[in-house]
Amino acid sequence: MKKTTKTEIEAIKSMFLERYSEAVTELHYTNVYELVVAVALSAQCTDKRVNLITPSLFAAYPTPEAMAKADLEAVKRHIQSCSFFNNKAINLIAMAKRIVDVYGGEVPLNEKELTTLAGVGQKTAHVVLIEYTQANLMAVDTHVFRVSHRLGLSDDLSATATEATLVKKFKTNLHQLHQGLVLFGRYICTAKNPKCETECFLKLFCKTTESFKPR
């Protein structure tokens, strides 16, 4: 596959920033605790599904302190329509206990400390920091992976390697670019039947319509 040139990269970046300069997550939350929970639940689950689950979950457990004392089976019932709900319920309670015991009930806002929380890996930490603090970070989900490969921005086989490549190529405005890549992949450059002819504003730079997935 033909690689994207530096000139094309700058043009792609500019067009994403113009289109998605104000883009934010589609997950519903009112504070950083709710954001961390929602992002953790969204792993291999749609934002739409998470947004159906979280109102009752947050009503029952509005703080880390409340979640830390939660009954495991009760949490499972709240999130049972979410993928991997058994493990996610265990992690939510463990996450909340650490927030309370180690961080005094306040969610830490740096990557190293966030990733010590149960169920929070690098990608989840980056998504939280991108959304909540506009950190100059990139996170690669299935949408970002697919779009970056279709545009020739990356030929890496893993999400982690793709993230490093995008950071190297874009350098700045990463939080906006992340949000833009997600929305572009979710609604325009979709895995099946991408809207190439009707809605794509990056058709000039497209290298392939193959549906890439990280290994």
Z-matrix of the N, CA and C atoms (Angstrom, degrees):
N
C 1 1.466
C 2 1.531 1 109.85
N 3 1.298 2 116.07 1 134.74
C 4 1.459 3 120.83 2 -178.72
C 5 1.525 4 110.71 3 -65.38
N 6 1.347 5 115.55 4 134.56
C 7 1.464 6 119.76 5 -178.07
C 8 1.524 7 111.67 6 -81.78
N 9 1.309 8 114.87 7 150.97
C 10 1.456 9 121.47 8 178.64
C 11 1.530 10 109.63 9 -76.93
N 12 1.319 11 116.26 10 134.65
C 13 1.461 12 121.18 11 -179.00
C 14 1.521 13 110.72 12 -80.76
N 15 1.333 14 116.54 13 165.92
C 16 1.465 15 121.22 14 177.40
C 17 1.515 16 111.42 15 -59.37
N 18 1.317 17 116.15 16 -39.08
C 19 1.469 18 120.09 17 178.43
C 20 1.522 19 110.90 18 -63.94
N 21 1.325 20 115.91 19 -41.50
C 22 1.463 21 119.97 20 178.37
C 23 1.525 22 110.89 21 -66.75
N 24 1.322 23 116.89 22 -39.69
C 25 1.466 24 120.40 23 178.60
C 26 1.523 25 111.04 24 -59.43
N 27 1.323 26 116.59 25 -44.80
C 28 1.463 27 120.69 26 179.01
C 29 1.523 28 111.31 27 -64.17
N 30 1.327 29 116.47 28 -37.75
C 31 1.469 30 120.42 29 179.09
C 32 1.525 31 110.67 30 -68.04
N 33 1.322 32 116.29 31 -43.50
C 34 1.469 33 120.92 32 177.61
C 35 1.527 34 110.26 33 -60.82
N 36 1.321 35 116.22 34 -46.27
C 37 1.461 36 121.32 35 178.92
C 38 1.524 37 110.83 36 -58.05
N 39 1.323 38 116.20 37 -47.64
C 40 1.457 39 121.33 38 -178.89
C 41 1.527 40 111.43 39 -60.80
N 42 1.320 41 116.31 40 -42.57
C 43 1.465 42 120.08 41 -178.29
C 44 1.524 43 111.73 42 -69.53
N 45 1.328 44 116.90 43 -36.92
C 46 1.465 45 119.61 44 175.69
C 47 1.526 46 110.94 45 -64.68
N 48 1.318 47 116.83 46 -44.13
C 49 1.462 48 120.51 47 -178.77
C 50 1.522 49 111.57 48 -65.86
N 51 1.307 50 116.42 49 -35.95
C 52 1.470 51 119.80 50 178.15
C 53 1.523 52 110.72 51 -67.27
N 54 1.319 53 115.62 52 -40.72
C 55 1.465 54 120.86 53 -175.55
C 56 1.527 55 112.77 54 -79.35
N 57 1.339 56 116.78 55 -36.98
C 58 1.463 57 120.83 56 -169.97
C 59 1.533 58 113.56 57 -121.92
N 60 1.303 59 118.02 58 29.01
C 61 1.466 60 120.95 59 -175.68
C 62 1.527 61 112.92 60 -60.57
N 63 1.328 62 117.35 61 -28.37
C 64 1.470 63 121.16 62 -177.80
C 65 1.523 64 112.15 63 -107.19
N 66 1.317 65 117.98 64 12.52
C 67 1.468 66 120.87 65 -175.38
C 68 1.525 67 111.92 66 -68.03
N 69 1.322 68 115.53 67 140.84
C 70 1.467 69 122.23 68 176.46
C 71 1.524 70 107.91 69 -135.81
N 72 1.324 71 115.71 70 172.47
C 73 1.456 72 119.71 71 179.25
C 74 1.527 73 111.22 72 -61.62
N 75 1.321 74 116.27 73 152.66
C 76 1.462 75 121.00 74 175.25
C 77 1.528 76 111.80 75 -92.92
N 78 1.317 77 116.74 76 -0.08
C 79 1.459 78 120.60 77 173.87
C 80 1.527 79 109.67 78 -73.21
N 81 1.317 80 116.59 79 141.39
C 82 1.464 81 121.42 80 -179.49
C 83 1.529 82 110.04 81 -92.29
N 84 1.329 83 116.38 82 129.91
C 85 1.464 84 120.74 83 178.66
C 86 1.526 85 108.66 84 -160.19
N 87 1.328 86 116.28 85 160.83
C 88 1.466 87 120.24 86 178.06
C 89 1.524 88 112.37 87 -122.39
N 90 1.334 89 117.65 88 -10.75
C 91 1.463 90 121.04 89 178.02
C 92 1.526 91 108.75 90 -154.22
N 93 1.317 92 116.75 91 174.31
C 94 1.468 93 119.88 92 -173.53
C 95 1.530 94 112.15 93 -69.15
N 96 1.311 95 117.83 94 -30.96
C 97 1.477 96 120.32 95 175.38
C 98 1.524 97 109.48 96 -61.13
N 99 1.317 98 117.03 97 -48.79
C 100 1.464 99 120.47 98 179.47
C 101 1.532 100 111.00 99 -63.40
N 102 1.328 101 116.56 100 -35.95
C 103 1.469 102 119.97 101 179.30
C 104 1.532 103 110.84 102 -64.65
N 105 1.331 104 117.22 103 -45.90
C 106 1.468 105 120.22 104 179.88
C 107 1.527 106 110.48 105 -60.89
N 108 1.314 107 116.74 106 -43.52
C 109 1.464 108 120.73 107 178.91
C 110 1.531 109 110.33 108 -62.38
N 111 1.321 110 116.95 109 -46.91
C 112 1.467 111 120.65 110 -178.19
C 113 1.524 112 111.79 111 -63.21
N 114 1.333 113 116.67 112 -42.37
C 115 1.469 114 120.02 113 179.77
C 116 1.529 115 110.23 114 -66.16
N 117 1.321 116 116.97 115 -40.74
C 118 1.463 117 120.26 116 177.99
C 119 1.529 118 110.83 117 -61.96
N 120 1.314 119 116.73 118 -40.65
C 121 1.470 120 120.60 119 178.88
C 122 1.533 121 111.86 120 -68.63
N 123 1.323 122 117.06 121 -27.12
C 124 1.471 123 120.49 122 -174.63
C 125 1.524 124 113.98 123 -75.78
N 126 1.328 125 117.26 124 -8.17
C 127 1.465 126 119.83 125 177.92
C 128 1.531 127 109.18 126 -60.96
N 129 1.331 128 116.24 127 119.87
C 130 1.464 129 122.91 128 -178.41
C 131 1.530 130 112.47 129 55.53
N 132 1.322 131 114.76 130 32.63
C 133 1.464 132 121.66 131 177.62
C 134 1.524 133 106.91 132 -147.63
N 135 1.309 134 118.00 133 147.16
C 136 1.465 135 120.00 134 -177.36
C 137 1.523 136 111.70 135 -75.81
N 138 1.327 137 115.87 136 151.38
C 139 1.462 138 120.65 137 175.27
C 140 1.526 139 110.37 138 -59.75
N 141 1.324 140 116.40 139 -37.09
C 142 1.465 141 120.57 140 -179.75
C 143 1.529 142 110.30 141 -60.07
N 144 1.320 143 117.45 142 -44.59
C 145 1.458 144 121.32 143 179.00
C 146 1.525 145 110.70 144 -65.37
N 147 1.329 146 117.39 145 -43.32
C 148 1.466 147 121.18 146 179.58
C 149 1.528 148 110.35 147 -60.03
N 150 1.327 149 116.38 148 -41.15
C 151 1.473 150 120.07 149 -179.17
C 152 1.528 151 112.58 150 -67.15
N 153 1.318 152 117.30 151 -21.14
C 154 1.464 153 120.59 152 174.30
C 155 1.524 154 111.43 153 -79.13
N 156 1.324 155 115.68 154 -28.64
C 157 1.459 156 122.28 155 -175.79
C 158 1.525 157 112.64 156 -83.52
N 159 1.332 158 116.63 157 -41.87
C 160 1.466 159 120.11 158 -166.67
C 161 1.535 160 116.59 159 -69.27
N 162 1.343 161 121.38 160 -28.68
C 163 1.473 162 117.14 161 179.96
C 164 1.531 163 113.54 162 -55.72
N 165 1.324 164 117.21 163 -48.05
C 166 1.473 165 118.90 164 -179.70
C 167 1.525 166 111.21 165 -72.12
N 168 1.330 167 116.40 166 -33.67
C 169 1.466 168 120.42 167 178.56
C 170 1.521 169 110.77 168 -63.94
N 171 1.324 170 116.58 169 -46.32
C 172 1.464 171 120.29 170 -179.02
C 173 1.527 172 111.71 171 -71.84
N 174 1.324 173 116.70 172 -28.84
C 175 1.468 174 119.21 173 176.12
C 176 1.529 175 110.25 174 -67.27
N 177 1.327 176 115.73 175 -38.04
C 178 1.467 177 120.34 176 -179.58
C 179 1.518 178 112.56 177 -77.13
N 180 1.339 179 115.42 178 -35.35
C 181 1.476 180 120.94 179 -175.94
C 182 1.531 181 108.99 180 -132.74
N 183 1.337 182 117.11 181 76.37
C 184 1.460 183 120.85 182 -172.25
C 185 1.526 184 115.47 183 -76.60
N 186 1.321 185 116.88 184 -9.95
C 187 1.465 186 121.05 185 -177.87
C 188 1.528 187 109.63 186 -138.18
N 189 1.324 188 117.06 187 162.07
C 190 1.466 189 119.18 188 173.46
C 191 1.532 190 112.01 189 -57.31
N 192 1.319 191 116.37 190 -36.43
C 193 1.465 192 120.42 191 179.94
C 194 1.532 193 110.88 192 -61.14
N 195 1.318 194 115.99 193 -42.54
C 196 1.464 195 120.23 194 179.56
C 197 1.524 196 111.17 195 -67.80
N 198 1.325 197 116.67 196 -42.55
C 199 1.469 198 120.49 197 179.35
C 200 1.529 199 110.89 198 -65.93
N 201 1.326 200 117.26 199 -36.44
C 202 1.465 201 121.04 200 -179.04
C 203 1.526 202 111.91 201 -62.72
N 204 1.324 203 116.32 202 -27.97
C 205 1.470 204 121.20 203 -178.97
C 206 1.528 205 112.26 204 -97.71
N 207 1.316 206 116.94 205 4.56
C 208 1.464 207 121.35 206 -173.40
C 209 1.521 208 112.40 207 -68.74
N 210 1.313 209 114.85 208 150.21
C 211 1.458 210 121.86 209 172.65
C 212 1.529 211 108.20 210 -79.45
N 213 1.325 212 116.40 211 129.39
C 214 1.462 213 121.00 212 -175.21
C 215 1.527 214 112.23 213 -57.09
N 216 1.314 215 117.39 214 -46.53
C 217 1.460 216 119.91 215 -177.74
C 218 1.525 217 111.67 216 -64.58
N 219 1.325 218 116.75 217 -33.19
C 220 1.463 219 120.25 218 177.84
C 221 1.525 220 110.86 219 -67.34
N 222 1.330 221 116.72 220 -41.83
C 223 1.468 222 120.32 221 177.29
C 224 1.522 223 110.17 222 -63.22
N 225 1.320 224 116.63 223 -41.43
C 226 1.471 225 120.29 224 178.12
C 227 1.525 226 111.05 225 -58.27
N 228 1.321 227 116.30 226 -40.98
C 229 1.467 228 119.16 227 -179.56
C 230 1.521 229 111.31 228 -63.26
N 231 1.324 230 116.97 229 -37.48
C 232 1.460 231 120.74 230 179.65
C 233 1.520 232 111.90 231 -65.46
N 234 1.332 233 117.28 232 -35.10
C 235 1.463 234 120.07 233 -171.69
C 236 1.537 235 113.27 234 -113.70
N 237 1.337 236 117.17 235 16.65
C 238 1.465 237 120.38 236 -171.73
C 239 1.526 238 114.22 237 -65.01
N 240 1.320 239 118.16 238 -18.17
C 241 1.471 240 119.61 239 177.55
C 242 1.524 241 112.04 240 -85.59
N 243 1.326 242 116.30 241 0.51
C 244 1.460 243 122.00 242 179.30
C 245 1.530 244 109.26 243 -94.38
N 246 1.311 245 117.00 244 145.85
C 247 1.459 246 120.52 245 178.17
C 248 1.529 247 110.63 246 -61.32
N 249 1.337 248 115.64 247 143.09
C 250 1.474 249 122.63 248 178.30
C 251 1.533 250 112.42 249 54.91
N 252 1.334 251 116.02 250 39.89
C 253 1.468 252 119.56 251 -172.99
C 254 1.524 253 112.76 252 -64.29
N 255 1.336 254 117.93 253 -29.87
C 256 1.467 255 119.19 254 -179.69
C 257 1.529 256 111.18 255 -61.95
N 258 1.322 257 115.96 256 -52.93
C 259 1.462 258 120.14 257 179.74
C 260 1.521 259 111.81 258 -65.88
N 261 1.325 260 116.48 259 -38.51
C 262 1.462 261 120.01 260 -179.30
C 263 1.530 262 111.19 261 -64.81
N 264 1.314 263 117.22 262 -37.66
C 265 1.470 264 120.15 263 178.11
C 266 1.526 265 110.48 264 -64.16
N 267 1.325 266 116.60 265 -44.25
C 268 1.469 267 120.98 266 177.71
C 269 1.530 268 110.14 267 -59.42
N 270 1.335 269 115.58 268 -44.84
C 271 1.469 270 120.33 269 -178.51
C 272 1.527 271 112.43 270 -66.97
N 273 1.328 272 117.69 271 -38.26
C 274 1.470 273 119.94 272 -179.39
C 275 1.525 274 110.95 273 -60.96
N 276 1.323 275 116.39 274 -43.09
C 277 1.469 276 119.52 275 -179.98
C 278 1.525 277 110.56 276 -68.37
N 279 1.342 278 116.35 277 -43.47
C 280 1.468 279 119.90 278 179.12
C 281 1.525 280 111.14 279 -64.77
N 282 1.325 281 116.17 280 -39.47
C 283 1.466 282 121.44 281 177.02
C 284 1.526 283 110.42 282 -59.11
N 285 1.330 284 115.76 283 -48.24
C 286 1.468 285 120.75 284 -178.21
C 287 1.530 286 111.18 285 -63.95
N 288 1.323 287 116.79 286 -39.72
C 289 1.472 288 119.96 287 179.41
C 290 1.526 289 110.71 288 -61.92
N 291 1.318 290 117.23 289 -40.89
C 292 1.467 291 119.45 290 179.13
C 293 1.529 292 110.94 291 -68.76
N 294 1.320 293 117.07 292 -39.84
C 295 1.468 294 120.18 293 177.70
C 296 1.527 295 110.11 294 -58.87
N 297 1.325 296 115.87 295 -41.10
C 298 1.469 297 120.58 296 -179.85
C 299 1.531 298 111.21 297 -73.36
N 300 1.325 299 116.81 298 -49.10
C 301 1.473 300 121.23 299 -172.29
C 302 1.525 301 113.00 300 -73.71
N 303 1.326 302 116.41 301 -37.75
C 304 1.466 303 120.23 302 -174.11
C 305 1.524 304 112.76 303 -100.20
N 306 1.326 305 116.52 304 -34.87
C 307 1.467 306 119.99 305 -173.32
C 308 1.527 307 113.84 306 -114.96
N 309 1.312 308 116.48 307 16.39
C 310 1.454 309 120.42 308 173.98
C 311 1.511 310 114.68 309 62.33
N 312 1.319 311 116.61 310 27.75
C 313 1.457 312 120.67 311 178.43
C 314 1.508 313 114.87 312 86.92
N 315 1.345 314 116.59 313 -1.47
C 316 1.463 315 120.79 314 179.89
C 317 1.532 316 109.98 315 -104.90
N 318 1.318 317 116.75 316 127.79
C 319 1.462 318 120.66 317 178.92
C 320 1.529 319 109.55 318 -66.96
N 321 1.334 320 118.45 319 124.29
C 322 1.469 321 120.14 320 179.39
C 323 1.525 322 110.49 321 -68.26
N 324 1.315 323 115.96 322 141.66
C 325 1.461 324 119.60 323 -176.75
C 326 1.522 325 112.16 324 -113.27
N 327 1.325 326 115.45 325 47.17
C 328 1.459 327 118.90 326 167.69
C 329 1.522 328 108.11 327 -139.17
N 330 1.314 329 115.43 328 152.66
C 331 1.464 330 120.66 329 -170.65
C 332 1.524 331 113.18 330 -59.44
N 333 1.316 332 117.33 331 -45.47
C 334 1.457 333 120.90 332 -175.88
C 335 1.517 334 111.55 333 -59.59
N 336 1.344 335 116.72 334 -44.12
C 337 1.458 336 120.04 335 -178.17
C 338 1.526 337 111.82 336 -76.72
N 339 1.314 338 117.04 337 -35.94
C 340 1.470 339 119.61 338 177.40
C 341 1.523 340 111.25 339 -59.43
N 342 1.324 341 116.20 340 -39.88
C 343 1.465 342 119.16 341 -176.44
C 344 1.527 343 113.13 342 -75.44
N 345 1.332 344 117.59 343 -2.34
C 346 1.468 345 119.44 344 171.51
C 347 1.528 346 111.24 345 -84.84
N 348 1.324 347 117.23 346 -8.90
C 349 1.465 348 121.11 347 179.47
C 350 1.525 349 109.52 348 -81.82
N 351 1.322 350 116.21 349 141.42
C 352 1.463 351 121.17 350 -179.50
C 353 1.528 352 110.53 351 -58.93
N 354 1.320 353 115.85 352 132.33
C 355 1.458 354 120.71 353 177.32
C 356 1.510 355 114.83 354 81.31
N 357 1.325 356 117.17 355 2.79
C 358 1.467 357 120.85 356 -179.10
C 359 1.529 358 109.29 357 -112.04
N 360 1.319 359 116.16 358 104.54
C 361 1.458 360 121.57 359 174.15
C 362 1.518 361 110.16 360 -95.65
N 363 1.317 362 116.08 361 -170.33
C 364 1.460 363 120.30 362 -177.48
C 365 1.524 364 112.18 363 -61.22
N 366 1.336 365 116.84 364 -43.24
C 367 1.459 366 119.31 365 -177.63
C 368 1.523 367 111.09 366 -63.43
N 369 1.330 368 116.76 367 -46.26
C 370 1.465 369 120.37 368 179.10
C 371 1.518 370 110.65 369 -60.62
N 372 1.332 371 116.68 370 -44.39
C 373 1.466 372 120.70 371 179.04
C 374 1.524 373 110.51 372 -60.03
N 375 1.321 374 116.71 373 -44.22
C 376 1.458 375 120.00 374 179.88
C 377 1.526 376 111.85 375 -63.66
N 378 1.336 377 116.71 376 -42.87
C 379 1.467 378 119.70 377 179.51
C 380 1.524 379 110.57 378 -60.52
N 381 1.327 380 116.84 379 -42.74
C 382 1.467 381 120.89 380 179.01
C 383 1.528 382 110.47 381 -62.40
N 384 1.321 383 117.60 382 -47.65
C 385 1.465 384 121.69 383 -177.13
C 386 1.529 385 111.62 384 -69.41
N 387 1.328 386 117.35 385 -35.99
C 388 1.464 387 121.30 386 176.03
C 389 1.526 388 110.21 387 -61.05
N 390 1.326 389 115.64 388 -47.74
C 391 1.457 390 120.83 389 -176.67
C 392 1.528 391 112.19 390 -72.93
N 393 1.340 392 116.89 391 -45.79
C 394 1.462 393 119.90 392 -169.83
C 395 1.518 394 113.75 393 -86.56
N 396 1.339 395 117.28 394 -30.36
C 397 1.467 396 119.61 395 -176.93
C 398 1.526 397 113.26 396 -121.90
N 399 1.356 398 116.87 397 1.32
C 400 1.471 399 121.48 398 -176.76
C 401 1.531 400 111.41 399 55.58
N 402 1.322 401 115.66 400 37.48
C 403 1.465 402 120.99 401 179.83
C 404 1.526 403 110.52 402 -63.78
N 405 1.315 404 115.75 403 146.78
C 406 1.479 405 120.88 404 179.86
C 407 1.529 406 108.85 405 -80.51
N 408 1.332 407 114.35 406 71.24
C 409 1.457 408 122.58 407 -177.89
C 410 1.528 409 109.09 408 -130.42
N 411 1.326 410 115.37 409 161.23
C 412 1.455 411 121.79 410 175.09
C 413 1.516 412 108.28 411 -121.81
N 414 1.313 413 116.78 412 145.32
C 415 1.462 414 122.65 413 173.29
C 416 1.522 415 107.17 414 -132.10
N 417 1.313 416 116.56 415 139.48
C 418 1.466 417 120.42 416 -174.89
C 419 1.523 418 110.65 417 -116.28
N 420 1.330 419 115.95 418 108.35
C 421 1.462 420 120.93 419 171.72
C 422 1.533 421 107.94 420 -101.14
N 423 1.309 422 117.63 421 -169.66
C 424 1.469 423 119.66 422 -177.46
C 425 1.525 424 111.86 423 -63.48
N 426 1.340 425 117.69 424 -34.15
C 427 1.467 426 120.94 425 179.75
C 428 1.527 427 111.02 426 -68.57
N 429 1.317 428 116.56 427 -48.15
C 430 1.463 429 121.00 428 -179.88
C 431 1.527 430 110.20 429 -62.87
N 432 1.321 431 116.80 430 -41.34
C 433 1.463 432 121.15 431 179.43
C 434 1.528 433 110.31 432 -60.54
N 435 1.314 434 116.46 433 -49.92
C 436 1.475 435 121.21 434 -178.35
C 437 1.523 436 111.58 435 -61.63
N 438 1.315 437 117.16 436 -48.32
C 439 1.465 438 121.08 437 -177.47
C 440 1.520 439 111.23 438 -64.05
N 441 1.323 440 117.43 439 -44.12
C 442 1.459 441 120.14 440 -177.30
C 443 1.528 442 111.28 441 -64.96
N 444 1.330 443 116.71 442 -32.14
C 445 1.462 444 119.51 443 177.51
C 446 1.528 445 111.85 444 -77.22
N 447 1.311 446 117.00 445 -39.58
C 448 1.463 447 119.69 446 178.30
C 449 1.529 448 111.61 447 -64.15
N 450 1.309 449 116.59 448 -32.46
C 451 1.467 450 120.68 449 -179.76
C 452 1.531 451 112.48 450 -87.24
N 453 1.334 452 116.19 451 -1.16
C 454 1.459 453 119.43 452 179.10
C 455 1.514 454 113.80 453 75.04
N 456 1.330 455 116.48 454 18.94
C 457 1.465 456 120.50 455 179.16
C 458 1.522 457 111.37 456 -79.38
N 459 1.324 458 116.53 457 -23.12
C 460 1.458 459 121.37 458 -178.80
C 461 1.520 460 110.05 459 -150.82
N 462 1.317 461 115.70 460 147.47
C 463 1.461 462 120.70 461 169.78
C 464 1.527 463 110.03 462 -125.44
N 465 1.323 464 115.33 463 20.46
C 466 1.462 465 121.43 464 180.00
C 467 1.524 466 110.57 465 -70.49
N 468 1.327 467 116.05 466 152.89
C 469 1.454 468 120.97 467 -176.42
C 470 1.523 469 113.52 468 -91.54
N 471 1.328 470 117.80 469 -18.05
C 472 1.463 471 121.14 470 -178.29
C 473 1.526 472 110.98 471 -118.47
N 474 1.328 473 114.56 472 159.51
C 475 1.464 474 119.91 473 177.80
C 476 1.521 475 111.14 474 -65.33
N 477 1.331 476 116.77 475 -38.70
C 478 1.468 477 121.17 476 -178.41
C 479 1.527 478 110.99 477 -63.45
N 480 1.327 479 116.22 478 -45.41
C 481 1.466 480 119.99 479 179.31
C 482 1.526 481 111.05 480 -67.15
N 483 1.316 482 116.59 481 -37.53
C 484 1.468 483 120.75 482 177.75
C 485 1.514 484 110.46 483 -62.95
N 486 1.329 485 116.73 484 -41.10
C 487 1.467 486 121.05 485 177.71
C 488 1.530 487 110.66 486 -57.91
N 489 1.335 488 116.41 487 -47.07
C 490 1.468 489 120.65 488 -179.29
C 491 1.525 490 111.12 489 -61.89
N 492 1.317 491 116.77 490 -39.19
C 493 1.465 492 121.20 491 179.42
C 494 1.523 493 111.11 492 -65.81
N 495 1.322 494 117.11 493 -43.74
C 496 1.466 495 120.68 494 -179.68
C 497 1.528 496 111.18 495 -65.56
N 498 1.319 497 116.60 496 -39.45
C 499 1.468 498 120.62 497 177.59
C 500 1.531 499 109.63 498 -61.66
N 501 1.299 500 116.58 499 -44.47
C 502 1.469 501 121.76 500 -179.72
C 503 1.522 502 111.81 501 -63.72
N 504 1.335 503 116.80 502 -39.29
C 505 1.461 504 120.05 503 -175.78
C 506 1.527 505 112.88 504 -81.37
N 507 1.323 506 117.88 505 -37.38
C 508 1.466 507 120.68 506 -176.50
C 509 1.536 508 112.88 507 -91.58
N 510 1.308 509 116.72 508 -38.44
C 511 1.475 510 124.74 509 175.53
C 512 1.526 511 114.48 510 67.41
N 513 1.318 512 118.39 511 -54.40
C 514 1.469 513 121.34 512 -174.84
C 515 1.525 514 110.82 513 -121.43
N 516 1.347 515 115.24 514 168.46
C 517 1.466 516 121.63 515 179.13
C 518 1.527 517 112.34 516 58.04
N 519 1.329 518 115.94 517 30.54
C 520 1.460 519 119.65 518 -172.89
C 521 1.529 520 112.01 519 -65.84
N 522 1.329 521 117.92 520 -35.69
C 523 1.469 522 118.53 521 -178.13
C 524 1.522 523 110.96 522 -64.54
N 525 1.329 524 117.76 523 -39.29
C 526 1.463 525 120.66 524 177.81
C 527 1.523 526 111.11 525 -69.54
N 528 1.326 527 115.68 526 -40.07
C 529 1.459 528 119.87 527 -179.65
C 530 1.525 529 111.26 528 -65.76
N 531 1.324 530 116.44 529 -39.12
C 532 1.468 531 119.73 530 176.40
C 533 1.522 532 110.60 531 -59.08
N 534 1.334 533 116.19 532 -51.83
C 535 1.464 534 119.76 533 -178.90
C 536 1.528 535 110.54 534 -59.79
N 537 1.327 536 116.46 535 -40.54
C 538 1.456 537 120.66 536 -179.98
C 539 1.512 538 112.57 537 -65.73
N 540 1.316 539 117.02 538 -44.45
C 541 1.461 540 121.43 539 179.19
C 542 1.531 541 111.03 540 -60.82
N 543 1.325 542 116.42 541 -40.80
C 544 1.464 543 120.45 542 178.68
C 545 1.523 544 110.62 543 -62.03
N 546 1.325 545 117.34 544 -50.61
C 547 1.460 546 120.97 545 -176.82
C 548 1.530 547 111.97 546 -67.69
N 549 1.326 548 116.68 547 -38.67
C 550 1.458 549 121.13 548 177.70
C 551 1.537 550 110.00 549 -62.28
N 552 1.326 551 116.22 550 -43.49
C 553 1.458 552 120.02 551 179.21
C 554 1.514 553 113.11 552 -71.04
N 555 1.314 554 116.34 553 -31.60
C 556 1.474 555 120.67 554 -177.40
C 557 1.527 556 111.90 555 -74.52
N 558 1.336 557 116.80 556 -36.33
C 559 1.463 558 119.28 557 -171.25
C 560 1.527 559 115.69 558 -116.35
N 561 1.312 560 118.36 559 -20.37
C 562 1.469 561 120.41 560 -177.00
C 563 1.527 562 111.23 561 -119.36
N 564 1.309 563 116.88 562 -59.09
C 565 1.468 564 121.45 563 -178.26
C 566 1.529 565 108.95 564 -90.14
N 567 1.325 566 115.48 565 60.10
C 568 1.454 567 122.27 566 -173.78
C 569 1.528 568 111.20 567 -73.27
N 570 1.334 569 115.49 568 159.33
C 571 1.463 570 120.01 569 -178.10
C 572 1.521 571 110.83 570 -61.18
N 573 1.315 572 116.50 571 -46.11
C 574 1.468 573 121.74 572 177.49
C 575 1.522 574 109.38 573 -111.08
N 576 1.301 575 116.15 574 138.59
C 577 1.468 576 122.22 575 178.72
C 578 1.530 577 113.65 576 52.02
N 579 1.345 578 117.30 577 56.43
C 580 1.476 579 119.30 578 176.95
C 581 1.521 580 110.76 579 -60.53
N 582 1.330 581 115.69 580 146.51
C 583 1.472 582 121.31 581 -174.07
C 584 1.537 583 110.92 582 -85.80
N 585 1.329 584 114.44 583 58.13
C 586 1.469 585 121.49 584 -174.58
C 587 1.527 586 112.38 585 -61.71
N 588 1.309 587 116.65 586 -44.72
C 589 1.469 588 120.70 587 -172.62
C 590 1.520 589 113.18 588 -86.09
N 591 1.318 590 116.64 589 -24.75
C 592 1.464 591 118.95 590 -171.66
C 593 1.526 592 114.89 591 -102.83
N 594 1.335 593 117.46 592 -34.77
C 595 1.462 594 118.56 593 -172.42
C 596 1.528 595 115.31 594 -129.05
N 597 1.335 596 118.31 595 -15.24
C 598 1.460 597 120.01 596 -173.49
C 599 1.525 598 111.82 597 -71.27
N 600 1.332 599 115.95 598 125.21
C 601 1.462 600 121.60 599 178.08
C 602 1.535 601 110.91 600 -99.19
N 603 1.337 602 115.73 601 5.28
C 604 1.457 603 120.51 602 -179.48
C 605 1.533 604 111.81 603 -121.33
N 606 1.316 605 116.15 604 18.43
C 607 1.463 606 120.97 605 -176.07
C 608 1.530 607 111.86 606 -55.61
N 609 1.317 608 116.67 607 -34.55
C 610 1.462 609 121.88 608 -178.95
C 611 1.531 610 111.73 609 -59.08
N 612 1.342 611 116.61 610 -28.79
C 613 1.459 612 120.89 611 -174.75
C 614 1.529 613 113.46 612 -100.71
N 615 1.317 614 117.56 613 -2.73
C 616 1.459 615 121.49 614 -175.32
C 617 1.528 616 111.03 615 -70.26
N 618 1.336 617 115.58 616 132.80
C 619 1.466 618 121.27 617 -179.89
C 620 1.529 619 112.12 618 -99.58
N 621 1.335 620 116.52 619 -27.53
C 622 1.459 621 120.71 620 -176.26
C 623 1.523 622 109.53 621 -166.86
N 624 1.325 623 116.31 622 157.90
C 625 1.470 624 120.30 623 174.75
C 626 1.530 625 110.60 624 -106.36
N 627 1.327 626 117.03 625 12.24
C 628 1.455 627 120.66 626 177.22
C 629 1.533 628 109.62 627 -58.41
N 630 1.326 629 115.75 628 143.04
C 631 1.464 630 119.35 629 -177.58
C 632 1.519 631 110.47 630 -94.85
N 633 1.313 632 116.03 631 97.28
C 634 1.466 633 122.59 632 -175.10
C 635 1.525 634 111.20 633 -81.97
N 636 1.333 635 115.72 634 144.91
C 637 1.467 636 121.80 635 173.63
C 638 1.526 637 108.06 636 -136.61
N 639 1.331 638 116.79 637 140.76
C 640 1.471 639 118.81 638 179.25
C 641 1.521 640 110.98 639 -68.45
N 642 1.320 641 115.98 640 148.90
C 643 1.455 642 121.32 641 178.56
C 644 1.535 643 110.37 642 -85.15
